[in-house]
Amino acid sequence: MASPSDFSVRHALVTGVHGFTGTYVRDELLSAGYEVTGTVLGAPGLGELALDITSIEACRRVIDELRPSHIVHLAAISFVAHADALEMYNVNVMGTLNLLQACIDVGHRPEKILIASSANVYGNAAGVVNESVAPGPVNHYATSKIAMEYLVRTWFDRLPIVVTRPFNYTGRRQTERFLVPKIVAHFVQHRPFIELGNLDVARDFSDVRTVVRIYRGLLESTASGEVVNICSGQPRTLLEVVDMVRRSSGHDLQIRINPAFVRENEVKVLVGSSERLRQILPDIPAIDFSETIDWMVSNP
């Protein structure tokens, strides 16, 4: 077992490593020389451990065994329309608190803990949203995330924590349950039509490769006790995204508006301010979203 003070080799624990973001985080940290252990709910593979974060005993066991220098906490239910609200709160809120409590209980203080929240906590906030804007969640997913944030703040004086609020981001291997991969798949597969919701909904999109570089930068920064937007600062409507994919794929199709895809409490415009992020990490370049679309279209 590694000594709590022996951080000569950076060892990152990444929860939810099989998720869309987790696979990219693992690759980013490995390429930077970290040892990486990922946690999964099912059968673990090489460099992985089984962990149900809703079990405090299991969290204590994993933290005590690994004593990681860095923790990236991604394990969560992230699908907004997830059917079981109680499960969402149990995983997103209590699971996160279990991980932090486990560090305290076994006497381990990592160099940095990064916890992924979500820009959905802002709800229908208007204009360019910075971290001081009052949260206004409009669904269970967003409410679970802001509840988690409020409780995590009670650990700020005991553990070096950075909470991220990522706005929308995408890339290869993201499932078609999410909007951009769904659009890309329809065009690349030359389907005759696609069913979408409100075309004037605008979001702040980033590339997953940019996001994981930012996550590594935050792990290695002096930032602590911070809540940070992860965003591009540029809103794009759904129609603009469709046009980008159309140009990149060389295919056209019919767009049909399906009322079932228009959520009653739909967040109409959500764009973030990256000012605080750039103060912490001024030198991380962002990938233009047109390049992201080309990357996804070329190998969806």
C-alpha positions in Angstrom: 0.0 0.0 0.0 1.3 3.4 -0.9 2.1 5.9 1.8 -0.2 8.9 2.0 2.7 11.2 1.6 4.4 9.3 -1.3 3.2 11.2 -4.3 6.4 10.9 -6.3 4.3 9.1 -8.9 1.0 10.8 -9.6 -1.8 8.2 -9.2 -5.3 9.3 -10.3 -8.5 7.6 -9.3 -11.1 8.2 -12.0 -14.7 7.2 -11.0 -17.0 6.4 -13.8 -14.1 5.6 -16.1 -16.2 3.7 -18.6 -18.4 6.8 -19.2 -18.0 9.0 -22.3 -15.8 11.5 -20.4 -14.1 8.9 -18.3 -12.4 7.2 -21.3 -11.0 10.5 -22.5 -9.9 11.5 -19.0 -8.0 8.2 -18.6 -6.3 8.7 -21.9 -5.3 12.3 -21.1 -3.9 11.4 -17.7 -2.0 8.3 -19.0 -0.4 10.4 -21.8 0.7 12.9 -19.1 2.5 10.2 -17.1 -0.1 9.5 -14.4 -0.9 6.0 -13.1 -4.7 5.7 -13.5 -7.1 3.5 -11.7 -10.7 3.6 -12.9 -13.8 2.5 -11.1 -16.7 0.7 -12.7 -20.0 -0.7 -11.5 -19.6 -4.0 -13.4 -16.7 -6.4 -13.8 -13.4 -4.4 -13.7 -10.8 -4.7 -16.4 -7.1 -4.0 -16.4 -6.3 -0.9 -14.2 -9.9 -0.9 -12.8 -11.7 -1.6 -9.6 -15.4 -2.3 -9.0 -17.0 0.4 -6.9 -20.6 1.3 -6.1 -20.2 4.9 -4.8 -23.6 4.6 -3.0 -21.8 2.4 -0.5 -19.7 4.3 2.0 -17.9 1.1 3.0 -16.9 0.4 -0.6 -15.6 4.0 -0.9 -13.5 3.7 2.2 -12.0 0.4 1.0 -11.0 1.8 -2.4 -9.6 5.1 -1.0 -7.7 3.3 1.7 -6.3 0.8 -0.8 -5.2 3.2 -3.5 -4.6 6.5 -1.6 -4.6 8.3 -4.9 -2.7 11.6 -5.3 -5.6 12.9 -7.5 -9.3 12.1 -7.8 -11.5 12.8 -10.8 -15.1 12.1 -9.8 -17.2 11.6 -12.9 -19.5 8.7 -11.8 -23.0 10.0 -12.0 -26.4 9.6 -13.7 -26.0 12.2 -16.4 -29.0 11.6 -18.7 -31.5 14.4 -17.9 -34.5 12.2 -18.8 -33.5 9.3 -16.5 -36.6 7.6 -15.3 -35.7 7.0 -11.7 -35.4 10.3 -9.8 -34.5 8.6 -6.5 -31.7 6.7 -8.0 -30.4 9.9 -9.6 -30.2 11.7 -6.2 -28.7 8.7 -4.5 -25.9 8.4 -7.0 -25.3 12.1 -7.8 -25.6 13.4 -4.3 -24.9 10.7 -1.7 -22.4 8.9 -3.9 -20.3 12.1 -4.1 -20.5 12.7 -0.4 -19.5 9.1 0.3 -16.3 9.5 -1.7 -15.3 12.7 0.2 -16.3 11.2 3.6 -14.2 8.1 2.8 -11.1 10.3 2.4 -11.7 11.8 5.8 -12.5 8.5 7.4 -9.3 6.8 6.3 -7.2 9.9 6.9 -6.2 10.5 3.3 -5.8 14.0 1.7 -5.2 13.9 -2.1 -3.4 16.7 -3.8 -6.6 17.6 -5.7 -10.1 16.3 -6.1 -12.1 17.4 -9.2 -15.8 16.9 -9.0 -17.9 17.2 -12.1 -21.2 19.1 -11.7 -23.1 20.6 -14.6 -24.1 23.9 -16.1 -27.7 22.6 -16.0 -27.7 24.0 -12.5 -28.2 27.5 -14.0 -31.6 26.6 -15.5 -33.1 29.3 -17.7 -30.5 31.9 -16.8 -30.3 34.6 -19.5 -27.2 36.0 -21.2 -23.6 35.0 -20.4 -23.7 33.0 -17.2 -20.8 33.2 -14.7 -20.3 31.3 -11.5 -22.0 33.9 -9.4 -25.4 33.6 -11.1 -27.9 32.1 -8.7 -28.8 28.5 -9.6 -32.3 27.8 -11.0 -32.5 24.1 -11.8 -35.6 23.0 -13.8 -35.2 19.2 -13.7 -34.2 16.4 -11.3 -30.7 16.0 -12.9 -29.9 19.7 -12.3 -31.4 19.7 -8.9 -29.3 16.7 -7.9 -26.2 18.4 -9.1 -26.8 21.7 -7.2 -27.7 19.8 -4.0 -24.4 17.9 -4.4 -22.5 21.2 -4.9 -24.0 22.8 -1.8 -23.0 19.8 0.3 -19.5 19.5 -1.2 -18.8 23.1 -0.2 -18.9 21.9 3.4 -15.7 19.9 2.6 -13.8 22.9 1.1 -12.0 23.6 4.3 -11.0 19.9 4.7 -10.1 18.7 1.2 -8.6 20.5 -1.9 -11.7 20.4 -4.2 -12.5 22.0 -7.5 -16.1 21.7 -8.7 -16.6 22.0 -12.5 -19.8 23.1 -14.2 -19.3 21.8 -17.8 -21.6 23.2 -20.4 -22.5 20.9 -23.4 -19.6 19.0 -24.9 -19.4 16.2 -27.3 -17.1 14.0 -29.4 -16.6 10.5 -30.8 -18.1 7.6 -28.8 -20.8 9.7 -27.2 -24.1 7.8 -27.4 -27.0 8.8 -29.7 -29.1 9.6 -26.6 -27.3 12.9 -26.7 -28.1 15.5 -29.3 -25.0 16.1 -31.4 -24.1 12.4 -31.9 -27.7 11.7 -32.9 -27.5 14.4 -35.5 -24.2 13.2 -36.8 -25.4 9.6 -37.0 -28.4 10.5 -39.0 -26.4 12.5 -41.6 -23.5 10.0 -41.8 -25.9 7.1 -42.3 -27.8 9.0 -45.0 -31.1 8.7 -43.3 -34.0 10.5 -45.0 -35.1 12.5 -42.0 -34.4 13.3 -38.4 -36.9 14.1 -35.6 -35.8 17.0 -33.3 -37.3 19.4 -30.8 -37.1 23.2 -30.8 -34.6 24.3 -33.4 -33.9 27.7 -31.8 -32.6 26.2 -28.5 -29.1 27.5 -28.1 -26.2 25.8 -26.2 -22.6 26.4 -25.4 -20.7 23.5 -27.1 -17.2 22.3 -26.5 -15.0 19.4 -27.7 -14.5 16.6 -25.1 -10.8 16.7 -25.9 -10.7 20.3 -24.8 -12.7 19.5 -21.6 -10.3 16.7 -20.5 -7.2 18.9 -21.1 -8.9 21.5 -18.8 -9.6 18.9 -16.2 -5.9 17.9 -16.2 -4.9 21.5 -15.9 -7.2 22.0 -13.0 -5.8 19.0 -11.2 -2.3 20.4 -11.6 -3.3 24.0 -10.7 -3.3 25.7 -7.3 -7.1 26.2 -7.5 -9.0 24.9 -4.5 -12.4 25.6 -3.0 -13.5 26.8 -6.5 -16.5 26.3 -8.7 -15.5 26.7 -12.4 -17.5 26.9 -15.6 -16.1 24.7 -18.4 -17.4 26.4 -21.6 -16.6 28.1 -24.9 -18.6 31.3 -24.3 -20.3 30.9 -27.7 -23.9 29.8 -28.1 -25.0 27.8 -31.1 -28.6 27.0 -32.0 -29.7 23.5 -32.9 -30.2 24.7 -36.4 -26.7 26.0 -36.6 -25.3 22.6 -35.5 -27.5 20.8 -38.1 -26.1 23.1 -40.8 -22.5 22.3 -39.7 -23.1 18.6 -39.9 -24.8 19.0 -43.2 -21.8 20.8 -44.7 -19.3 18.4 -43.2 -21.1 15.2 -44.3 -22.2 16.4 -47.7 -25.6 14.9 -47.0 -29.1 16.5 -46.6 -32.2 15.3 -45.0 -35.6 16.4 -43.8 -36.0 17.9 -40.3 -39.2 17.0 -38.6 -40.3 18.6 -35.3 -41.5 16.0 -32.9 -43.5 17.6 -30.0 -42.4 14.7 -27.7 -38.8 16.0 -27.9 -39.7 19.5 -26.7 -39.4 19.4 -22.9 -41.9 21.4 -20.9 -39.2 23.1 -18.9 -36.7 23.4 -21.7 -33.7 25.6 -21.1 -33.8 27.9 -24.1 -30.4 29.6 -24.1 -27.4 28.5 -22.0 -24.0 30.1 -22.6 -21.2 30.3 -20.1 -18.6 32.8 -19.1 -15.1 31.3 -19.2 -13.4 34.3 -17.4 -12.7 32.4 -14.2 -11.4 29.4 -16.1 -9.1 31.5 -18.1 -7.7 33.2 -15.0 -6.8 29.8 -13.6 -5.7 28.2 -17.0 -4.8 31.0 -19.4 -2.9 28.8 -21.9 -5.2 25.9 -22.8 -6.3 26.3 -26.4 -9.9 25.3 -27.4 -10.8 23.2 -30.4 -13.2 25.0 -32.7 -16.5 23.3 -32.8 -16.4 23.0 -36.6 -13.3 20.8 -36.1 -15.2 18.8 -33.6 -18.0 18.1 -36.1 -15.5 17.2 -38.8 -13.8 14.8 -36.4 -17.1 13.1 -35.5 -18.4 12.9 -39.1 -15.1 11.4 -40.3 -15.4 8.5 -37.7 -18.7 8.6 -35.8 
